[in-house]
Amino acid sequence: MHGFESLAERRVLLALDFTGEVDEVLSQPFRLRFATVDGSEDHTPDFLVLLPGTAVLVDVQPAHLIKDEDAVKFAAAQRAAAAAGWRYVVVTGWRRHVAAGLDALSARRRPMADRLGLHGDLLELVQERPRRFGELVDATSLPAVARAHAVHLLWHRRLAVDLAQPLGDAAWIYPAGRRR
């Protein structure tokens, strides 16, 4: 439950939630005051993300909305992050299929009962070999129900998918933690 000011920021929080590696997210963690040739400016970064062993300062601004004065603020934030030993990133957008994939996966993030034993079936099938999503669910006794369970397992990182490709029946599904 973190604050966000735009749908773009909400999408970043969703992606961070999906990674499962985040220790904490601080919304608008501080106001940075810095000098420019025109005087002083200030900037409030959107998030400070604490990861095991490191931190990432994040600004979120759609690429088409970035103005020259924003670039100056981002440069100042990058220098401040470097001085603190943090990494810095500006999120300017997402490939459409990545955003759609995250949205689809997040729909199944809540706890889910597995009374039919489909989780075990799905996990066992990908241990044999990576499979395309459609092939994976079709190999179960209840493909329509297995779809929801497979998405749940993907969100919880018990199965893995490359979101650089569209999430659909042709997407390759792997055991979690296995290199592709």
Secondary structure by P-SEA (a helix, b strand, c coil): ccccccaaaaaaaaaaaaaccccccccccbbbbbcccccbbbbbbccccccccbbbbbbbbccccccaaaaaaaaaaaaaaaaacbbbbbbccccaaaaaaaaaaaccccccccccaaaaaaaaaaaaccccaaaaaaacccaaaaaaaaaaaaaaccbbbccccccccccccccccccc
